[in-house]
């Protein structure tokens, strides 16, 4: 009967709850042997999906393993509570379109609404996490919105402030015009999309063209851009000094464009190249403003030297410079000391100066190219448009609200990451990354190009920056709630914006008011090691004893998210002569990290609720159980940071191959163990070759899984389990069946003891990966002196004396010979039920005990050194040659018919769900004389094989075919 995963797993969950097994697994391990694991906080604003499940499984397997290795592994859940994810939900629910709407409503009401919704799906998360079999304390979860956690964030910030790693700066960065706040560079990288925008090549009319070029006609510099909305803010044109440019005549007007771009720019036009010149000859050219709005801008509207960003692969080789919109533009504008032009507001609208377009969104989410099209039309009407075309490129969008971002110069508070870069790179070398290539690849390369981190957000629901400023810009940085109380004389009960913005610090005749910004939520999650323990205000010794953590795990996207922020803050806090955390040298916050890949739909596309292109996780769990899902994911490429196209069929396959196959082996064991005594629970000491072989395989399995778990390679640790179960079922049990059923009590007890030890040990090896079936197997095989749960057991050790490498090699040859023998039978059209005389093997000497296995498996009378008989089929593979005698004598024919009869009767027993305890009476009826003779002559053998008390001639029954002849069989219980 198939294993009922759903029923059994729910019963085990209930047992764990009542027994408090998880709590025991922690409490029974010594406090002085901690294994520290950091659990990154998810948001509870949506239901858990397969990506969460994968990360959660990794975070379950590793702590379970190290618990069984004798370590005390505290596992406390955490919730990310602040930031844009929550704010966006409240804005939608309350129909708040802008920041002005929020402020009209009141920040206090808005923040309290956010607080009420933070854990909206916490209950659903708990159900899924528990159903997957993950052990973690969710009842005492840390929350980033709790005052203790927020106070630790203040401490982190203050420490960085004292180390002069914090500064306020004005620079280009990406902003979300809907959220009206800057985003950090790694937030920006999370949501690039391929979009089709309008690109424009504009005509910038050169002043004094006759004087410059000796031409009494209009001369234009052509510049190409994919952001037409920035053109009203143009103040300069940049060229490459060493790039070759051409002066091109077209319809009595002249154009300057890079030589390499001429053919593309003037494609399908009749043009003439008049002159060639280096870019340095163009520097200093003045041109008329493209738009009239900022015509009086100082030091503007001239051609200047560019830099590495000028290329001739696309466009015109000339770049239009709007210093408020882009890092290169900003740098060139500063160098050239142009007047400042910022023609777009923080909410992404044109300013009052841009008369024709005032108030319009420059890149509206609902139609991102609408404004660009209007700019294009204006240029065309003014005769300033040279060409236009659609352009496919990758463009950043807000990671929370999906609005197209703007590259925009604004002020923010920064962590000076570039100051930390050398230490960040050095500390990264000490981390064990799984897979290893992440260290120097995705993460290492990101560190090499790291920029200063914008940590402030112009928002509301978050930990406020603890900076108070006076009117003359004197700053007080606060590091704790107590310090704020002392400076304000007010009791501090909450650190959120709507509480502390009212608090004024008075010092030396000046008033200090808090700046309005709150922290980037990534700064908050990066402070998790300290915040979850309220360090350094509480748990100081405990935290420092366990820092850095042994292990963390998340998805590959966190190389530019949580992994990155953890790394920055830990490196900053531990560097220098006076580190904030007492360590001997600067360090990362974690020693080992497993990075998982993305789970995709079966067709390779992103999973989408709208498209419904993936099965509901809860439905899959109900069908196949958590163990099958766990094993499928843990043994998949997703453990190597690769993508996985999720397949429900493959989950079903893992259920059949791992869970159900193991259960069938266990049921087989129980059937015979219950017939005998408890002596089968003694340590196996058998000389039988199959027993020795499976014990060798068992100890190799333990060794292999242990080695890979110590290396944090979960896929490599889990995959051998499937191979072992397959060999246990399809070779050991199948080849040992007659021993379990036989009359040799000593051999039967050896087989039972061996299978018992295998199942008991296997339950421990599988416990971290498939905790439910492991618990069921342990429950049925444990000795009286063992505990209540496999998860309270110690990890099994490896006995090298039990490993016989020669036997593994020999058995491999045996199985190869068997495979070749089956192929020869198939080739000859002779079923295995039909006994044959013998097999001849050349190329490998076999011991008698191995020959017996081959003979039994292939239903042969003997394995000889030479072929007896004239009818032979031969097969060769490498140096191995096998010859099979296929002559069927009358005696062999009879034996084959007996086997067919036994098979037919046992099939009827199985259909009627009879067990070994059910003795039966068999009645047969046939007109075939040969078969009648067989039933009489071999009655005793048939009775023994089918557990019958009688085999006799009778009427009626089920019709079956034996050797193509009709037989009526009746099988009834006594």
N, C-alpha and C positions, 0 to 999 in steps of 0.2 A: 504494500500500500504506500503511495507517495507520501513524503513528509509534508505535513500541513504546517507550512512556515508561519503563516499568519497566526494561527491558533497557538502554536508552541511558543512563538516569540512573545506574544502578549502575556502568556502565562509566566514566562521567565521575567518579563518586565515587572509583573506584579510581585513575583518572588523577590526580586532585587529591592523593590520598594519596601516590602514588609521586613525583609532581612537586613535592610540598610547596608547592602553589600558594598556599594560605592564608598560610603562613609568608613566602613571597616577597612577597605583596601588602602585608605589613606592613613587612618588612625593606627593601624597595626604596624606600619613602617616607622622606623626610628626618626625622631625629629632632627637628629644630628646627621642625617644622611639625605639632605634635600635634593630634589631634582627640580629646578625652576623652569617653568614654561610660561611664556607670555602669550595671552590670548587676545588678539586684536579685536576691538569692539565693532560689531556691525550696527547699522541702523535698524530699528524695529518698525520702520515706516512702510515696509512691504513684506510680502510672504517669502520665506526661504525658497531658493531655487537650486538647481543642480550645482551651480558654482559654489554656493554656500555649503551644500552637502559634501562636496569633494574636500574643501578645506576643513570642514568639521570632522570628517573621517580621519584625515591625517592627524588632527589634533587629538583624536581619540586613540588611535593605534599606538602612537609613540609613548604617551603617558601610561597606557596599559602595559606596554612592554617593560618600561623602566620600573613600574610598580612591581612587576613580577621579578625584576632583577634586584629587588630589595630596597628601592629608593622610595622616599616619601614625596609623592607628586601632588601638591595642592593644585586644584583646577577650579578657578573662579571665572565665571562668565563676565562679560562687560558689555555695556551698551553705549554706542556713540549717540549723543543726544542733541548736539548743537549744529548750527550751520544752515547752509542753503537747503539741504534736503528737507529739513523740517519746515523752514520758513516758506518754501515753495508750496507745501501742502496747505499751510494755513492761508496763504494768499489765495489759493484756488477755492478753498472752502468758504472764505469770507468775501470772495469776489473783490480782492484788493489788487488793483491794476498797477499801481506805482508806489514808490516809497512815500510820496506825499499822502497817499491813501492810508498808509500804515501810521504815519505821524498824526494824521487827522483823527484816526481811531484812538490813538494813544499807544505808546510803546509798552506800557505796563499791560494793557489788555492783550496786545499782540503776543508778548512774551509768555503770558500766562496761558493763552490759547495754545501756544507751541508746547509749553510744559505738559499740558493735558493730553497732547497727541503723540508725545515722544515714544511711548511704549504701546502704541495702538495694536500692534501685532505680536506683542511679547508672548501672549498665551499660545498663539499658533506656532511661534518659533519653538517654544518649550515642547509642544506636542511632537513636532517633527524631529527635533534634536534627540528627544528621549526615544522616539520610535526607531531612529537609526541605530540606537544602542550606544549613543555617546554618553559618557559619564562626565558631567561637569556641574558645578554648583551654580545653578541659576537663581536660587533663592536669595543668595547674598551677593548678587552681581554688583560690580562697581558701575557707576554712571557718570559720564563726563559732566553732567549738570549738577552733581552734588557739590556742596560747598567745600568738602574736604579735597575732592579731586581738583576743583578749580583753584584752591589755595596752593596746591602743589604746582599747578601750571604757573601761577604767579611766581613761585619760588624759582622755577626753571628760568623764567624770563628775567628775573632779577639777577640771577647768577650770570646769565649771558650779558646782561647790561653792565654788570660790574667788570666783566672781562672785555668790555668795549667791543662786543660782537653785535650790538644792536644799533641801528641808526635810522633816522628818518630821511628819506630821499625822494627826489622827483626824477622819474625816468620812464621811458616807454615800457609798457607791459600790456598784457591783454586784459580787457575789461569786459564784463557782461553788461550791456546797456539795459537789459531788463532788470537784473538784480542790482544794477548801479554800484558795482564794486569791482576792484581789481582781483585777478586770480593769480595764483602762483604758476611758475613755468611748468611744473609737473602736473598741475590740474589741467592746464591747457592741452598737454599731450594726450590726455585720456580720451578726448572726443573729437578727433579729426574725422571729417567726412569728405568723400569725393562729391564735389558739387560743380555744376556748370554755371559760371559767372560770365558777365560781359566784360571783355577787355577792349580797351580804347587806345588808339594811337592818335595823340593830339598834336596840333600844329602850333608851335611857339614861334612867333614872328620876331626875327632878329632886328634890332635897332641898327641904324647906320649901315645897312648891308652894302651900299655902294662903296663906302669908305673901307669896310672890312674885306670885301670880296671883289670890288671893282665891277659889281653887277647892278645895273639900274632896274632892279625887279625885286619882288618879294622873296626873301630867303627865310626858311623855317627850319628850326630844329625839331625833329620828330622824337617824341617820347611815348613809350608804351606803358600802360598800367592795367592791372587787374582789379584795382580799387578806384573806379572813377569818382566815387564820393569824396576822395581825398584831394582831388584836383583844385577845388576852391582854396585850399590851404597851401598851394604850391608857392615856394619862394626861391627855389634854385633848380638848376638842371646839372646833373653830374655825368662826367665822361671819364673814360679810362685814358690816362696820359699816354700810354704806349699803344693803345688800340688805334688801328688805322680806320679813318673815317673817309667817306666819299661825299662830294657835293654833286647832287643828282638833279638834272633838269627834267621837269615833267610839265607839259602844257604851259610853258613860259613862266613857270615858277620853279624855285630851287629848294632843295631839301638836304639837310645834313643827317646822315645815318651811318652806322658802322659798315665798313666795306663788306664784311662777311654776311651782313643782313640785307644787302641791297636786293638780291634776287627774290628773297621771300617778301620783303616789304613792297616791292614794285611788281610783284607777280601779275602777269596778264596786262601790264601797262607798257606803253611805248615811252621809254625813258632813255636818258643819255647821261653817262658819268662825265662830269666836267673836270673834276679835280680830286686828288687824293691828299690827305693830310693826317698827321698824327694828332691824337687827342689834345696834346699840350698846346697846339696852335689854336684850339677853340676856347681855352680857358680865358675868362675875362669877357667873352661875348655877352652883350646885354640883350635882353629880349623884353617884349611887352608882356605885362601880366595877362595870364590866360583869362582870369576873372577880375572884375573891377573892385571887388570888396576890400582888398587889403593892399591896394596899389601904392600906398605910402610907406609900406614896410621898409625898415632900415636895412641897408646892405643886401637887398634882395634882387631877384630877377636877373640873374647872371649865370653863366656857365662856370662850374668849378670842378676841381679834381675830385674824382670819386674814390674808389678803393677796390678791394677784392670782390665787392658785391656787384660790380659792373661786369657783365658777361655778354658774349655775342652768340650764345646758344639759342636765345629767343628774344623777342622784342626788337628794339632798334639799336641797342648798345648805348642808349642814353636813358638815365633814370631821373624821373621827376622827384624832387625832394620836398616833402612836407614834414618838417621837424617834429610835429606833435604826434606823428603816426608811424612809428617804426624806429627800431634801434639804429639802423644805418642812417636814416634821415636825421634823427636826433643828434647823432654824433657829428654829422656834417654841418648841421645848423649851428651847433655850439662852436665848432672850429671856425666857421665863417662869420660868427657873431651877427647873425641875422636877427631882425626883430621877431618876436614870438607871435605865431599865428595859431590859434586854437579855435577852429570854426565849428566844432562839434561839442555838445555838452556830454556830461557823464552818462546821461540816459540815452545817448545815441541820436540826438536831434541836432539839426543845423541851428547855429546861433542867429541872433537878430541881424548881424551884419550881412548874412547871406540872404539878401532880400528876397530873391525869387524862390528860395527853397526854405525859408525860415520855418522852424517847427517840424519839418519833415524828418522821419526816421531815416538815417543813412543806410541802414541794412535791416529792414523790417523782417521779422521772423516769418510772417505770413507770405511775404513775397520778396526774397532777398535781393532781387535785381531790379525792383521797381524804381528805386531812386536813381540807380546807375543809368537806367534807361532815360530818365528825365534829364540827367546831366548830359547824356549823349545827345539828346534832341537839342538842348540849349547850345551845345558846342556846334552842332550842325547848322543851326540858324545863324550863328555868329561867324560861320565859315572857319571854325577852328578844329573841326573834326577831319582827320585824314582817313581813318578806317576804323572799323569795328568788327569783332567776331566773338563767337562764343568760345569759352575757354574752360576745359575740364581740369580742375586741380583739387588738392586736398586742403580743406579749410577748417579752422578750429571752431567748435561750438561749446556752449556752456555745458559742463558735465552734469548739471542738475536740471536746467530748464530748456536746454537744446537750442538756445538763441545763438545766432552767429556772433562771434566775438569781434571786438575791435581792437586793433593795436593802437594804444592810446597812451600819451604821456600824462602821468598824474603822480600824486604824492602817495607814499605808503611807508610803513615801517618794515625794515628788512633785518634778516639775520645775515651777517657777513660770511656767507658760505665760502667765498673765494679765499678768505683768510684761513679757512679750515681745510682747504682742498687737499693739501699734502697729507695731513693726518687722516682725512677721510679715506684716501686711497690706500694709505699704509694699513689702517685698521681693517679695511675690507679684505686685505690679503690673509688676515688671520681667521676669517670666517669660513666654515665648511658649507659651501653652497651645493645644494642638490636640486637640479643637475649642476655639475661643476662649471660648465661654460657660462653660466649667469654671472659668476664672480668677475671675470675679466671681460666678459661680453656685454650683455645688456646693462648690468648694474655698474660694472667698472667703467664702461664708456660714458655712461650717464654722469658718473662722478667726475671724470676728466673734463667734461664740458659744463660742469655745474655752475650756475649763476647764483647771485644773492637771492635769498628767499623772501618774497613779499608775504608777511605774516598777518597784516592787518586787513580787516574787511569793513567796509562802510555799511554794516548791517546792525542787527539788533539782538538776535537770539544766539548768544555765544558768551564765552568768557571775556569780559572786558579787558583791554590792555590796561595794566596798572600804572598808568602814567598820568600825573597831574601837572598842569602847566599854568604858569602865571602869565599876565598880559605881556611881560617883557621876555617871554619864552624860557624862563628858568624852569627846570624840570625836576620833579620828585618822582622816583620810581619806587613803588611799593612792593615788598616781597612777601607779605602775609596779612591775614585779616587782623591780627593783633596789632601790627604796625599801623594799619589804617585806623584802627580804633584809637590808638594813642595819639595820632596826629589830628584826628577830627573830634575826639571826645565823644564819639557816637558808637553805640553798640552795633556791630556788623553781624547780621543774621543770614544774609544772602549776598552773594557776590555778583548777581546779575545786574545788567545795565540799569534797569528801572529802579533798583535799590541804591546803587552806589553813586550814580550820576548826581544825586542830590547832595552828596557829602563834599563839603568844601574844606580844604586845608588852609589854615591861616598861619603864616610864618613870617616873622620880621616885617610886619606891616603889609604883607602882600597876600592876596588870595590866589589859591591854586585850584583849578577846576579840571576834572578828568576830561581827557580827549575823548571824542565820540566813538572811536573804532573798537571793534571786538576782534578776537583772534580768529585766524583761519582755523577751521575745525581739524585740519591736518596737524597743526601745532599741538592741538589738544590730544589727538590720538598718539602722536609721537611722544607725548609726555606720559603715556600709559604706565610705563614701569614705575614711575614715581607717584603718579596720581592714584593708582589702584591701592597703594599702601599708605597714602597720605604722607609720603616721605617729603622732607625729613622731620615732620612734626610728630609722626608716630612711626612705630615699627622700624626704627633706625637700624638696630642691630640685625634684625631679620632680613631687611632689604639688602644691606651691605654684604651679609654672608652669602646671599644668593645672586649677587650681581657680578658679571653679566649673566643673563639667562642661558641655560643650556640649549634652548630650542624655541623656534617660532615657525610658523607656516602660514602662507597665504597664497593667493593667485599671482601670476606673473605680472599683472598690472601694478601690483604693489611695489615693484622695483622702483617705480617713480611715485610711489605713494607712501604707505606706512613703513615699509622697509627703509626707505630713504629718510623719512623724518625721524624715525628711531635712531638711525645712524648719525644724522647731523647732531641731534641733541645730546646723545651719549658722548660723541666725540668732543663736543664743545664743553660738556660738564666735566670731562675727565682729563683734559689737557692742561698743560702748564705746571708750574711749581706748586701751586695751591689748588689742586683739583676740588671741585665741589663735592665729589664722591671720593672717599679715601681709597684710591687705587695706586699701584706702583707706577703705572704708565697709562697713557691714553688708550682707550679701548672702545670697541663696539659694544652694543648693548646685548648682543646675542652671539653664541658660538656656532650654532648649527641652524640652518634654515632649509626647509623644503618648499620649493616653488612649484605649484601646480599650473597646468595649462587650462585652456578654456574648454568648457563642455558646450558643444554645438548641437544643432538638430541633426537628425540622421542624414539629411541631404547636404550637410556641411555649412548650412547657413546659420546665422545667429538665431538662438531660440527667441521666439516672439509670441507673447500672449495673444496679440492681434491675429497672427497667422495660425495659431494653435498647431505649431509644427513639432511639438514634442509631447510625450505622455506626462500626465500629472504624476509627480513623484509619489504622492500618497496612494494612487491607484497601483503603481508598480510595486510599492511596498506591500500592499494588500495581496497582490497576486503571487509574488515570488519571495517576499520577506526581505528583511534588511541585510541578512548575511549574503544573499546572492547579489544584491545591489552593491554592498561593501566590497565584496571580492572582485566584482566586475570593474569597479572604479579603481580599486587599489592596485590591480594588476595591469592596468591599462596605460597607454602612452601619456595620459594626463599627468601621471606621476613624474614624467620627464619634462614637464613644462611644455608639452606638445598638445595640440588640439585633439579632442575626442568627439567623433560623431556618435552621439548617444544612440544606442540601439536596444530597444526593449527585447528583441530576439536574443541578443547576446547576454542580457541579464537572465533570460530564461535558460539559456545554454549553461551559464554558470550555476544556476540553481540545479540543473540536471547533473552536471559533471562534478560539482563540488558538494553541494548540500545534500541532494537526494542520494547520490552515490554513496557518500559516507554514511548516511542514515541507513541505507540498505545493508551495508557492511555491519553496522552496529546491530541492526535487527537480526541479522544472521548470527552474530556472536551471541546475542541474548537468547536466541532459540536453543542453542546448544549449552550455553552456560547455565540456564535454568534447569536443564535436564540433569546436570551433574551437581557437584559440590562447589563451595567457594574456593576450593584449592586452585582454581584457574586464576585467582588473583594473587598468586605467588609470583615472585620474580621468574621470568622465563629463563630456563637453563636447558634448552633443547639442542640436540645434535642434528636434528633434521635439516637438510640443506635449504629447504624453503624457509624455515624458521630463522636460520642463520642469515639467509639473504635479506629477509624483510627487516631483521634487526639491524643489519648493516645499513640498509637504506634509511631506516629511521634515524640512526645516529648521524648519518650524512645530512639528512634533512635538518636536524636540530643544529648541526654545525653551520650549514649554509644559511639558514634563516637568521641565526644569531649573528653571524658575520655581517650580513647585509643590514640587519637592524642597527647594529653598532655604527654602520656607515650611513644610516638614515636613508637607505635605498629601498623604499617600500615595495616598489614593483618587483625588484629582484628578490626581495624577501618573501613576497607572497606567491609568486609564480611556481616555485618548487612544490608548494602544497598540493596544487592541482595534479602535478605529475605523480606525486607520491600516492595520492588517493586513487588515481587511475591504475597504478601498478599494484596497489594493495587490493583493489577490487578485481581487476581484470587478470591478474596473474597469481598473486598469493592466495586469495580466497578461492578463486576458481580452481586452482591446482591443488588446493588443500581440502576441498569439499568432502572427498571420500574419507579423509582422515577424521573429520568431524563426525561423519556418519558411521564410521567403522567400528569394529569390535575391539580393536587394540586400545585399551583404556589408557595405557601410558602415553601412546602417541597422541591420542585424543586430548589428554590433559596438556601435553606439550603444545599442541596447536592452540588450545584455549588460552593457556597462560601467555603464549606469544601474542596472540591477537588482543588479549586483554591489555598487555603492556603497551602494545602499539597504539591502541585506541586511547588509553589513558594519557600517554605522552603526547599523542597527536592533539588531544583536546587542549593541552597546555600550549602547544606551539600555535594552534589556531586561535587561541583565546583573544589576542589583540586584534586579529583580522575579522574573524567571524564569531563574535562573542556568544551568540545564542546557541548555535549548534554545538559549539565547544562546551557550553554549560550542560546541554542535554547529554552529550557523550560522557562528560565527567561524572554527572549524576548517576549514570548507569554503570560506571566502571570503577568508581573511587573505592578505596578501602575504608574500613570503619574508623581508622585513626586519622583520616584526612578531613579537611574542613568542609564547610557547607557549599563552597563555590570554587570553581576553577580559577576565578579571578583573585582569589586570596592565596593561591599557590605560588611557590617560587618557580622560576623559569627552569626547565630541564637542562641538565648538563650533558656534555658529550663524553662518552667512554670510548677512547680511541681503540681499546682492546676489542671492542665489539665491531670494529670496522674491518672487514676482510676485502681488500681491494681486488685480490685474485678471484674471489667468488663473484664480485660484481662483474668483472671481465668475463668470467666463464658463463654466468647467467645471461650476459648480453649475447654471447655466441649461441647459447641454447635458444634464446628467443628468436635469433636470426634464422637458425635452422628450422625452428617451428614455422616461422613466417614463410620460408622457402617450401617447406613441406605442405602447408596449406595451399600455396600457389600451385604446387604440382597436383594436388588433389582436385583443385578447381579446374585446372587444365585438362585433367583426365575425366572430369565429370563425375567424380566419386565423392559423395558426402562424407563428413567426418564420422557419422554414425556407423558407417560401414567399416568394420575392422579390416586391416591389411597386414600382410606378413611382416614387412620390415623396411628399414631405411638404411642406406649406406652413406657415411660421412667421410669425406676426404679433406684434409687441410687443417684439422683440429682434433687433438686427442681429448676424449671425454671420459670423465670418471663415471662409474656405474650409476651413482645416485643421480647424475645429470641425465644419463641415458633413460632412466626410468621416467623422468619428467617429460622428456620428448616423446617417449612411447605412449604415455598416458594422454598427452595433449593431442597427439596425431592419431590415436587409436590404432597403435601398431603392436604387433606381437614382440618385436625385438628391434634393437638398433645394432646392426652388425658391422663387421669390418669389410664384408664383401656382399655383393648382391646375389641373392638366391632366387632363381626363377628367370624366365625368359622375357616377361612383359615388364619393362622398366621405363620410367620417365626420369629425365635428368635436368638439374638446374645448377648454374654456376653464378657466383657473385664474388669477385675478387679471387682470393685463394681458396675460398670455400666451395666445395662441390657436393651436391646432395643427389642421391639416386633413390627413387621410390619404386618398390615392387608393387605393381597394381593388379597382379593376378588375384582373382577372387575365387577361392575354392568353395566347395559346398558347405564346409564347416564355417568358413568366414561369412558366407551368405546368411547362414542361420543366425549367427551372432548379430549380424547387421539388422536382421528382421526383429530380433529380440529388442534391440535398442530402439527401433522405430515404435514397437508396441509400447515399451516403457515411456517413451516420449509422449505418445498419444494419450496414455492413461494419466500421466502427470499434468498434461495440459488441461484435461477435464477436471482434475483435482484443483488446479489453480483457478479455473473458471468458477468453480463452486466455492472457492475461498476456504478450502480445507487446509488445516495446518498439519504440522508433524504429529500433533497429538491425536489427530483424527485417523483412526483405522477404518479401512473400507473393505467392501466386497466388490469384486470385479466380475461382471458377466460379459461374455463375448459370444458373437455369432458370426460365422463366415462360411461361405460355400467353398473357399479355397482350401484344398487338402493340405498343402504345404503349411499354410498358416495354422490350420487346426492342429497339425503335428507340433508346430512350434509352441503353441499355447500349452499343450500337454507336456511336452518334453522339458520345457524351461519354466514350468509353473512356479517352482520354488524361487528361482532367480527373479522372476517377474514380481512375485509377492514381496520379496525383500526390497526390491528397488522402488516399489510404489506404496509401501507400507500397507499391504493388503493382508487380510486373514484368509481370504479365499480368492482363487481365480478359477472360474468354472464356466462351462458352456451354459448359455441361457438365451432368452428371447428379448427383443427390444433393445433400446439404447440409442446412443448418438452415432451417426454414420461417420466413419473416418476412412482415410485411404492409407493402407500399409503396402508399400511397394506397388502402388497403383491398383491394389485390390481392395474391394469394399469389405469393411468390418463394422459390425454394430457393437458399441461398447457402452456398458452401463456401470457407473461408479457411484456407489451409495455408501453412506456411513453405516457402521455396524450398529 
